[in-house]
């Protein structure tokens, strides 16, 4: 494998990592976990669950993009 193709793979991986970092900074912070009222506590838990699911979906998409950049001969 030539060094230029390895360099291009690394550059693409670094761009994806930078995009992920940027997305994480833009994401709103999770609400506090303390529950003072039952209805508010339920809403907080539902929001945390939703935001965590979205985070997992973003990570899965980024991992798939990164894996698509790796040549197939490097997979067992």
N, C-alpha and C positions, 0 to 999 in steps of 0.2 A: 504494500500500500504506500503510495507516495505521501511525502510530508505535506504537500499542499492540500490533499483531500482530507488528511487527518486534521489539519489546521482549520479547514472549512467546517468539519464536523464539530470541532471544539468551539468555533465561533458561533455556530448555530445553537449549541448547547448553552453557551453563555448568554445569548440573546433570550432564550427561553427562561433561563434562571432569572435574568433581569426583569422579564415580563412578569414572572410569578411574584418577585419581590415587590414590584410596583403594584400589582393587584392586591397583595396583602396589605400594603400601606393604605390603599384606597378603601379597603373593607372597613366597615364601621366596627368599633370595638364591641365585644359582647357585653350585654347588660349584666349588672350585678346578680349574684346568685341568691341573695337573701330574699326571703319571702315574708312580707309583712301582712299581706292580704292574700287570701286564697286565689281570687280571680286574677290579681296582678301576677302572682307567682306562676300560675298556669300559663299566662301569656308570655312571661319571660322564658319559661321552659320550652314552649312551642317555638318561640323566636330563635332560641339557641339551637334547637333541633334543626330548624329550617336553614339557618346560616351554616351549621356544620355540614349538612347535606350538600349545600351549594359549594362549600370549600372542598369537600371530597370529590365532587364532580369536576371542579376546575383542576384539581390535582391529577385526576384520572386523564383528563384531556391533555394536560401538559406532558404527562408521562407517555401517552400514546404518540404525541408529536415527537418527543425526544427519541422514542424507540424507533420511529419511522426513519430517523436520520442514520441509524446504525446499519451498516451493510449486513445483508442476510448471512453472509459467510461467517460472521462473528457470533451467530447464535448456534447453540449445540444441536 
